[in-house]
């Protein structure tokens, strides 16, 4: 059994190996299937206690496919390559964020 390297952990999925592009797309597809509104957030040096990050543009109300969201993630990554980037899903019925996971970590080759 191998232990994980010592580094800050963000969100539940950060305890797993980095997600592949296909796995990220499946997570986003699940969000869309549930009717959640995706949004992209970024932060240079997030703390585990930070619940609110900086919002990238407006939430993606018109996103119909995972590719729509991933295109925005790529744009955010180009402008803020030194920041952590996460995708969040907002449930407009419950009026709360229901899904959140990291899609990019700076200085890590896999994301």
N, C-alpha and C positions, 0 to 999 in steps of 0.2 A: 504494500500500500504506500502511495506517495502523498505527502502533504502538499498543500498549495503554498506557493511563495507568499511571504509576508507582504501584503499590500492592502490598501483600503478596499473594502467591499461595498458595493453600491447595488441595491435592489436584490431581489431573490436570485435572478439568473447569473449574477456575478460569481456565484459559487460553483458554477459549471464551467467547463472549458469554453473558450470564446465561440460564439455562434458563427456558423458559416452564413454566407449570403442567402442560401436557400432556407436555412432555419429562421433567419430574420424575416424573410419574406412570408414564411408560414405564420409567424407570430403576428405580423401586420395583417395578414389575411384573416386570422382569427378575430382580431380587433374589428375589422371592417364587417365581418360576418355577424358580429354581435351588435352592430349598429353604433359602435363607439367612434367618436370623432378623434382622428389622430392629430397630434401636434409634436413639434420637435423643440427640444430645449437644450441649452448648452451652458456649461459653467467651467471656468478655468481651473479652479481649485475647490471642488465641492467637498463639503463635510458631510458625514453620514447623517447629521441632524438637519441638513438643509432640505426642506421640503419643496421649496420653490426655486427653480433655476430660471435663467433668462430665456424668454420665449423667442424662437426663431420665426419671424414673420407672424402671420395669424394662424390659428388652427386650420387644418386642411379639410374644410367643410365639403369640398367637392372631390376629395380623393375617392376613386372607385377601385383602384388596384394597388397592390403593394408597390408596384413600380412608381406610381405617383409619389408615394411617401419616400421611397428610396432616392428618387431624383432630388428631392428637397434635402435629404440627409447629405447627399454628395455636395450640394451647393453650400450647405452649412459647414461641412468639413473643409471645403476649399477656403472659406473665409475665416474659419476658426479652427485651424488644424492643431492648435495648442490647447484645445478645450475638450472636455468630455462631452459627448453628445448622447442624448437619450430620446426615445420615442415614448410618448404617453398617449393613453386612450382615455377620452373623457366621455362619460355617460351622461347625456343631456336629460335623461329621465330622472336619474338619482341625483343629478347635479354634483357629481364628484368624479375625480380621477380614479379609474378602476384598474388600469394596466400601466406599467412603466418598466422599461428595461434599457440598458446601455447598448448602443450600437457602435460607439467609437470611443477608444481610449487613446490619448496622445502617447507617443513613444512606445506603442505596442504594435508589433508587426501584423498581428492576426486581424484586428478590427479594421 
